[in-house]
């Protein structure tokens, strides 16, 4: 009974130890420090240089922490339009001591800017990060990717047409009885 009673807790412990690195947050690849009024804010990017349509985390860490402060983010893309994630910044899901965007993908390559407005006990301030050059979308061209995805549908339609032509349901006696 001694070996059996240790097997389950040992297996659970080994599983937790094995999975712990996967739950850890990777260090940021690039940092920029900006001054938003009285608040120095460190902006961290999980991938650098950022690429269009590729996931990345962006974190914002004001000196002294985020307690008692609020922040609003405005991201402006190459066409001069606001990005969908513009608005009040919330806590980053894996790094609760800072604000952040988790797994966002910038939809277009080109020059982006981020404007962060921080409000806190020492007043309010605004700072701009940029220009940030976002590179081209990684991987094959979109048309080639869609073609690979549509090929099974084309094959199924071809099989249905071939089966329909072989059976010719309009020429059966059952079909004529409906007319």
BALOBA-1460 file (C-alpha; in Angstrom, 3 decimals):
// residues 179
<rec num="1" residu="x" x="0.000" y="0.000" z="0.000"/>
<rec num="2" residu="x" x="2.944" y="2.338" z="0.544"/>
<rec num="3" residu="x" x="3.891" y="2.621" z="-3.147"/>
<rec num="4" residu="x" x="0.292" y="2.995" z="-4.282"/>
<rec num="5" residu="x" x="-0.559" y="5.710" z="-1.785"/>
<rec num="6" residu="x" x="2.362" y="7.834" z="-3.021"/>
<rec num="7" residu="x" x="1.680" y="7.357" z="-6.738"/>
<rec num="8" residu="x" x="-1.294" y="9.739" z="-7.091"/>
<rec num="9" residu="x" x="0.203" y="12.691" z="-5.154"/>
<rec num="10" residu="x" x="3.535" y="12.199" z="-6.920"/>
<rec num="11" residu="x" x="1.819" y="12.168" z="-10.327"/>
<rec num="12" residu="x" x="-0.113" y="15.342" z="-9.436"/>
<rec num="13" residu="x" x="3.070" y="17.074" z="-8.253"/>
<rec num="14" residu="x" x="4.974" y="16.099" z="-11.400"/>
<rec num="15" residu="x" x="2.097" y="17.365" z="-13.551"/>
<rec num="16" residu="x" x="2.083" y="20.736" z="-11.778"/>
<rec num="17" residu="x" x="5.857" y="21.080" z="-12.051"/>
<rec num="18" residu="x" x="5.740" y="20.126" z="-15.723"/>
<rec num="19" residu="x" x="2.927" y="22.607" z="-16.554"/>
<rec num="20" residu="x" x="4.255" y="25.556" z="-14.514"/>
<rec num="21" residu="x" x="6.601" y="26.895" z="-17.239"/>
<rec num="22" residu="x" x="3.714" y="26.986" z="-19.723"/>
<rec num="23" residu="x" x="1.687" y="29.226" z="-17.400"/>
<rec num="24" residu="x" x="4.572" y="31.654" z="-16.862"/>
<rec num="25" residu="x" x="4.645" y="34.913" z="-18.795"/>
<rec num="26" residu="x" x="7.553" y="35.309" z="-21.184"/>
<rec num="27" residu="x" x="9.724" y="38.387" z="-20.707"/>
<rec num="28" residu="x" x="8.988" y="41.331" z="-22.974"/>
<rec num="29" residu="x" x="11.159" y="41.608" z="-26.056"/>
<rec num="30" residu="x" x="11.152" y="45.415" z="-26.204"/>
<rec num="31" residu="x" x="10.571" y="48.264" z="-23.736"/>
<rec num="32" residu="x" x="9.924" y="51.960" z="-24.224"/>
<rec num="33" residu="x" x="9.779" y="54.459" z="-21.348"/>
<rec num="34" residu="x" x="7.554" y="57.491" z="-21.861"/>
<rec num="35" residu="x" x="6.541" y="60.425" z="-19.681"/>
<rec num="36" residu="x" x="2.762" y="60.893" z="-19.270"/>
<rec num="37" residu="x" x="2.602" y="64.107" z="-17.253"/>
<rec num="38" residu="x" x="4.037" y="63.352" z="-13.800"/>
<rec num="39" residu="x" x="4.098" y="59.582" z="-14.453"/>
<rec num="40" residu="x" x="6.929" y="57.691" z="-16.150"/>
<rec num="41" residu="x" x="5.303" y="54.708" z="-17.893"/>
<rec num="42" residu="x" x="7.172" y="51.677" z="-19.210"/>
<rec num="43" residu="x" x="5.551" y="50.137" z="-22.299"/>
<rec num="44" residu="x" x="6.496" y="46.516" z="-23.006"/>
<rec num="45" residu="x" x="5.983" y="44.546" z="-26.217"/>
<rec num="46" residu="x" x="6.081" y="40.735" z="-26.216"/>
<rec num="47" residu="x" x="7.237" y="40.637" z="-29.871"/>
<rec num="48" residu="x" x="9.569" y="43.079" z="-31.579"/>
<rec num="49" residu="x" x="9.292" y="44.214" z="-34.257"/>
<rec num="50" residu="x" x="5.523" y="43.707" z="-34.325"/>
<rec num="51" residu="x" x="4.015" y="42.083" z="-37.411"/>
<rec num="52" residu="x" x="0.551" y="42.604" z="-38.872"/>
<rec num="53" residu="x" x="-2.040" y="39.988" z="-37.874"/>
<rec num="54" residu="x" x="0.346" y="38.376" z="-35.374"/>
<rec num="55" residu="x" x="-0.586" y="38.140" z="-31.696"/>
<rec num="56" residu="x" x="1.338" y="40.184" z="-29.178"/>
<rec num="57" residu="x" x="0.927" y="41.474" z="-25.634"/>
<rec num="58" residu="x" x="1.409" y="45.145" z="-24.825"/>
<rec num="59" residu="x" x="1.851" y="46.133" z="-21.166"/>
<rec num="60" residu="x" x="1.877" y="49.550" z="-19.501"/>
<rec num="61" residu="x" x="3.590" y="49.925" z="-16.107"/>
<rec num="62" residu="x" x="3.548" y="53.349" z="-14.446"/>
<rec num="63" residu="x" x="6.202" y="54.086" z="-11.856"/>
<rec num="64" residu="x" x="4.709" y="53.372" z="-8.434"/>
<rec num="65" residu="x" x="2.199" y="50.821" z="-9.763"/>
<rec num="66" residu="x" x="-1.337" y="51.127" z="-11.075"/>
<rec num="67" residu="x" x="-3.192" y="51.480" z="-7.759"/>
<rec num="68" residu="x" x="-5.136" y="54.740" z="-7.625"/>
<rec num="69" residu="x" x="-4.493" y="55.489" z="-11.299"/>
<rec num="70" residu="x" x="-6.494" y="55.016" z="-14.492"/>
<rec num="71" residu="x" x="-5.340" y="54.962" z="-18.088"/>
<rec num="72" residu="x" x="-6.951" y="55.356" z="-21.480"/>
<rec num="73" residu="x" x="-5.333" y="54.089" z="-24.674"/>
<rec num="74" residu="x" x="-5.864" y="55.382" z="-28.196"/>
<rec num="75" residu="x" x="-4.197" y="53.416" z="-30.985"/>
<rec num="76" residu="x" x="-4.064" y="55.009" z="-34.419"/>
<rec num="77" residu="x" x="-3.312" y="52.838" z="-37.444"/>
<rec num="78" residu="x" x="-1.813" y="53.591" z="-40.859"/>
<rec num="79" residu="x" x="-5.078" y="54.964" z="-42.261"/>
<rec num="80" residu="x" x="-5.433" y="57.332" z="-39.307"/>
<rec num="81" residu="x" x="-8.329" y="55.435" z="-37.745"/>
<rec num="82" residu="x" x="-8.721" y="54.334" z="-34.149"/>
<rec num="83" residu="x" x="-8.062" y="50.673" z="-33.471"/>
<rec num="84" residu="x" x="-10.825" y="48.541" z="-31.926"/>
<rec num="85" residu="x" x="-8.931" y="48.101" z="-28.626"/>
<rec num="86" residu="x" x="-8.779" y="51.840" z="-27.943"/>
<rec num="87" residu="x" x="-10.389" y="52.838" z="-24.654"/>
<rec num="88" residu="x" x="-9.834" y="52.402" z="-20.910"/>
<rec num="89" residu="x" x="-6.949" y="50.102" z="-20.053"/>
<rec num="90" residu="x" x="-7.615" y="47.170" z="-17.756"/>
<rec num="91" residu="x" x="-5.232" y="44.929" z="-15.872"/>
<rec num="92" residu="x" x="-3.225" y="42.487" z="-17.930"/>
<rec num="93" residu="x" x="-4.621" y="38.961" z="-17.344"/>
<rec num="94" residu="x" x="-1.265" y="37.315" z="-16.563"/>
<rec num="95" residu="x" x="0.543" y="40.300" z="-15.052"/>
<rec num="96" residu="x" x="-1.989" y="41.766" z="-12.642"/>
<rec num="97" residu="x" x="0.359" y="44.503" z="-11.415"/>
<rec num="98" residu="x" x="0.159" y="46.418" z="-14.719"/>
<rec num="99" residu="x" x="-2.254" y="47.495" z="-17.417"/>
<rec num="100" residu="x" x="-2.163" y="45.703" z="-20.715"/>
<rec num="101" residu="x" x="-3.608" y="44.262" z="-23.874"/>
<rec num="102" residu="x" x="-3.488" y="40.486" z="-24.078"/>
<rec num="103" residu="x" x="-3.002" y="38.722" z="-27.393"/>
<rec num="104" residu="x" x="-4.026" y="41.486" z="-29.738"/>
<rec num="105" residu="x" x="-3.180" y="41.459" z="-33.432"/>
<rec num="106" residu="x" x="-2.671" y="44.712" z="-35.284"/>
<rec num="107" residu="x" x="-4.677" y="44.285" z="-38.503"/>
<rec num="108" residu="x" x="-2.498" y="46.231" z="-40.944"/>
<rec num="109" residu="x" x="1.155" y="46.865" z="-41.615"/>
<rec num="110" residu="x" x="2.451" y="50.405" z="-41.577"/>
<rec num="111" residu="x" x="3.058" y="53.146" z="-39.035"/>
<rec num="112" residu="x" x="1.086" y="52.978" z="-35.771"/>
<rec num="113" residu="x" x="1.026" y="55.316" z="-32.776"/>
<rec num="114" residu="x" x="-0.306" y="54.796" z="-29.261"/>
<rec num="115" residu="x" x="-1.478" y="57.639" z="-27.063"/>
<rec num="116" residu="x" x="-1.779" y="56.868" z="-23.344"/>
<rec num="117" residu="x" x="-3.576" y="59.205" z="-20.962"/>
<rec num="118" residu="x" x="-2.865" y="58.527" z="-17.271"/>
<rec num="119" residu="x" x="-4.869" y="60.056" z="-14.429"/>
<rec num="120" residu="x" x="-3.869" y="59.713" z="-10.802"/>
<rec num="121" residu="x" x="-3.334" y="61.506" z="-7.506"/>
<rec num="122" residu="x" x="-0.532" y="63.671" z="-8.935"/>
<rec num="123" residu="x" x="-2.644" y="64.867" z="-11.882"/>
<rec num="124" residu="x" x="-3.155" y="63.794" z="-15.467"/>
<rec num="125" residu="x" x="-0.795" y="63.426" z="-18.369"/>
<rec num="126" residu="x" x="-0.647" y="62.164" z="-21.925"/>
<rec num="127" residu="x" x="2.205" y="60.537" z="-23.810"/>
<rec num="128" residu="x" x="2.629" y="59.104" z="-27.278"/>
<rec num="129" residu="x" x="4.531" y="55.970" z="-28.212"/>
<rec num="130" residu="x" x="5.494" y="55.872" z="-31.819"/>
<rec num="131" residu="x" x="5.907" y="55.796" z="-34.595"/>
<rec num="132" residu="x" x="5.809" y="52.005" z="-34.379"/>
<rec num="133" residu="x" x="6.580" y="50.297" z="-37.669"/>
<rec num="134" residu="x" x="4.444" y="47.161" z="-38.012"/>
<rec num="135" residu="x" x="5.862" y="44.697" z="-40.513"/>
<rec num="136" residu="x" x="4.045" y="42.590" z="-43.097"/>
<rec num="137" residu="x" x="1.797" y="39.681" z="-42.169"/>
<rec num="138" residu="x" x="3.854" y="36.495" z="-41.656"/>
<rec num="139" residu="x" x="3.112" y="33.292" z="-43.526"/>
<rec num="140" residu="x" x="1.812" y="32.620" z="-47.010"/>
<rec num="141" residu="x" x="-0.232" y="35.202" z="-48.901"/>
<rec num="142" residu="x" x="-3.889" y="35.294" z="-47.859"/>
<rec num="143" residu="x" x="-5.071" y="34.095" z="-51.296"/>
<rec num="144" residu="x" x="-2.935" y="30.940" z="-51.055"/>
<rec num="145" residu="x" x="-4.203" y="30.217" z="-47.535"/>
<rec num="146" residu="x" x="-7.842" y="30.589" z="-48.633"/>
<rec num="147" residu="x" x="-7.214" y="28.376" z="-51.670"/>
<rec num="148" residu="x" x="-5.921" y="25.582" z="-49.442"/>
<rec num="149" residu="x" x="-8.995" y="25.978" z="-47.224"/>
<rec num="150" residu="x" x="-11.442" y="25.890" z="-50.161"/>
<rec num="151" residu="x" x="-9.939" y="22.845" z="-51.925"/>
<rec num="152" residu="x" x="-11.848" y="20.274" z="-49.786"/>
<rec num="153" residu="x" x="-15.135" y="22.061" z="-50.568"/>
<rec num="154" residu="x" x="-14.359" y="21.976" z="-54.305"/>
<rec num="155" residu="x" x="-13.615" y="18.242" z="-54.037"/>
<rec num="156" residu="x" x="-16.931" y="17.563" z="-52.247"/>
<rec num="157" residu="x" x="-18.886" y="19.571" z="-54.848"/>
<rec num="158" residu="x" x="-17.112" y="17.604" z="-57.596"/>
<rec num="159" residu="x" x="-18.077" y="14.298" z="-55.974"/>
<rec num="160" residu="x" x="-21.721" y="15.397" z="-55.625"/>
<rec num="161" residu="x" x="-21.873" y="16.465" z="-59.291"/>
<rec num="162" residu="x" x="-20.279" y="13.195" z="-60.431"/>
<rec num="163" residu="x" x="-22.717" y="11.166" z="-58.330"/>
<rec num="164" residu="x" x="-25.670" y="13.198" z="-59.585"/>
<rec num="165" residu="x" x="-24.658" y="12.665" z="-63.205"/>
<rec num="166" residu="x" x="-24.164" y="8.944" z="-62.647"/>
<rec num="167" residu="x" x="-27.575" y="8.417" z="-61.044"/>
<rec num="168" residu="x" x="-29.466" y="10.951" z="-63.221"/>
<rec num="169" residu="x" x="-32.450" y="11.198" z="-60.870"/>
<rec num="170" residu="x" x="-34.522" y="13.224" z="-63.361"/>
<rec num="171" residu="x" x="-34.614" y="10.270" z="-65.755"/>
<rec num="172" residu="x" x="-35.890" y="7.629" z="-63.298"/>
<rec num="173" residu="x" x="-39.437" y="6.298" z="-63.372"/>
<rec num="174" residu="x" x="-40.041" y="7.700" z="-59.886"/>
<rec num="175" residu="x" x="-39.234" y="11.202" z="-61.120"/>
<rec num="176" residu="x" x="-41.692" y="10.888" z="-64.021"/>
<rec num="177" residu="x" x="-44.484" y="9.761" z="-61.680"/>
<rec num="178" residu="x" x="-44.380" y="13.163" z="-59.925"/>
<rec num="179" residu="x" x="-44.988" y="15.087" z="-63.136"/>
